[in-house]
Every structure is written in C-alpha cells, then in structure tokens.
Amino acid sequence: MNNVTEIKPSIKIDRLVNDSLWNPWLVADITRCTGQSISTPQTVQEEDFHYLEWSNGSRIDVYLEISDNRQHLIVNTDRFRGHNERLALIGIAATYNLTYGECDDG
C-alpha cells in the first residue's frame, strides 16, 4: 500500500480540493446528518458548474451546487426533517461557507 494519500487538515475546508473534487469532510458531514446516500456521481456539466446530490431513491433530499464561483447547499423542504437535522444542515452550510437554500418538489 504505497499509494496512500494523507489528507492534511491544512486544506481549507470551504474550497474544492484540486478544483475538481468535493471536500471529503463536507460530503461526510452531509451524509452523516441526512442518513442518505449520494445518488449521483459528481458532475461537471459546464465550466464552473459542479453538482452532487443525496436522495432516498425517489426524491432529492439535499444537493450541493457550485456555480459562478459560489457554493450552495440546497435542502428539499418537502422531505420530513426534524428541527435538529435542519439546524445541523444550516450549521454545516455555515461551517463550510456555503450559501444555504431551501426548495420544494413543486
């Protein structure tokens, strides 16, 4: 196992790693908070647009989006969510310097 890469805490947590990968701490925090699986691979649809989503299989629960050099955490309000989970997601957005937003399925 000579190809192990150590993730050093000196990497700024509010930025992308190598301009193409999501911060693994951010991904882990959202996954742990929602209990959902990542439902799409990281996508790069165009320059400066990256997208990653978590869902329960039938509807999107939470997604991350980077567009126009801004990072967003968007939460689906049509999914039942307890007060503590909602506050945790707001805290995650604040911790990683993300713009927090809410949307619905409609």
ABEGO torsion letter per residue (X at the ends): XAABBBBBAABBAABBBGGABBBAAAAAAAAAAAGBBBABBBBBABBGBBBBBBBAGABBABBBBBBGGBBBBBBBAABBBBAAAAAAAAAAAAAAGBBBBBBBAX
